Amino acid sequence: MASFLVEAAMFLSLLELLVEMTTSPERYAQIVLNIRGVIADAQNRWALVGPPCDQALALISAIMEPLDCEHTDGKKILAVGTFGHLLVTHAPFLPESFPNIGDIHSKWAQITEPNRDVAIEKPLRFVAGLPCAVRLVASLHNLDENDLRNLRVQVDYPNNTRGYFRPLSADISKEGDRISSLVLISSTEPWSDAADVILTLVLLANSSSQKVVSVPLLDSPCGAQPASVRLRAHPMTRT
């Protein structure tokens, strides 16, 4: 059941990206990165809950084939028609039977600070080379003690680098249902303009490789989007 839910969430996110690819073809490069991200997130979740079905693997393979070819010859791309056809022919099938639904709980979080609208409209200016603290406040739902130990704030920078900030134990309420933490962001060099930095609440997953594997919390119990907030940052030269 959990594996099916991961597949369904991935499928819905891919459908959303198909719509974006159709309406905004000029954003193709960014959409491709988002497609890779959706698939990577699903694979991380499957590593925790169990392997996907053959159809989900076939869909991923068919989508990744043209994307991987772009790195070799630069000619083959994932066309809108091809993308749409793959989703139509690889829609998730409901399992024949469901386990006790009452035992299944979505792990999710709702970020209330930074305010999404204010964070985008007002760039956060700070001196390059020095850390800048951003207050992150969120409600947490259905996280057990092990989840709270593995809770991190994932920080994605515009240069495709990524960091993980571990909240202090005192930043999490005794009930485990709220976090209020100062997240540090930084840049060794100044930027010419303000750019997006994304904060996402994630759980670190056990992995046999040295690469950090994280699974984002959802932003609602019935949604497929990660619990994240986008803010504008502008590291500047010391004056």
RAQUI-V470142 format. One line per field, one symbol per residue. ss: DSSP state (@ for helix, = for strand, . for the rest). psi: psi as a letter, one per 20 degrees, with the letter a starting at -180 (. if undefined). burial: b if it has 24 or more other C-alpha atoms within 12 Angstrom, else e. A space follows every 50 residues. Layout:
# RAQUI-V470142
ss=???
psi=???
burial=???
This chain:
# RAQUI-V470142
ss=.@@@@@@@@@@@@@@@@@@@@@@.@@@@@@@@@@@@@@@@@@@@@@@@@. ...@@@@@@@@@@@@@@@@@@@.......@@@@@@@@@@........... @@@....======..@@@@@@..====....==========...@@@@@. ======.....====...@@@=.....========.........====== ====.........===.=.......=.=========...
psi=ghhghgggggghhhghhgghhghmhikgghhghhghgggggghhghhhir qrrhgghhggghghghghhhigijgprnqgggggghhgikqqpqqhqqao hiippporqopipqpgghhhhoqoprppiqqppppppqqqpkpahhghhj pqopoprijjqqrppoqqhiipqhikjqpoqoppqrpiqqqhrqrppppp prppqppiripppqoqqriqijrjqqnrppqpqnprqp.
burial=bbbbbbbbbbbbbbbbbbebbeeeeeeeeebbebbbbbbebbbbbbeeee ebbeebbebbebbbebbeeeeeeeeebbebeebbebbeebbbeeeeeeee eeeeebbbbbbebbeeeebeeeebbbeeeeeeebbbbbbbbbbeeebbeb bbbbbbbeeeeebbbbbeeebbeeebbbbbbbbbbbbeeebeeebbbbbb bbbbbeeeeeeebbbbbbbbeeebbbbbbbbbbbbbeee
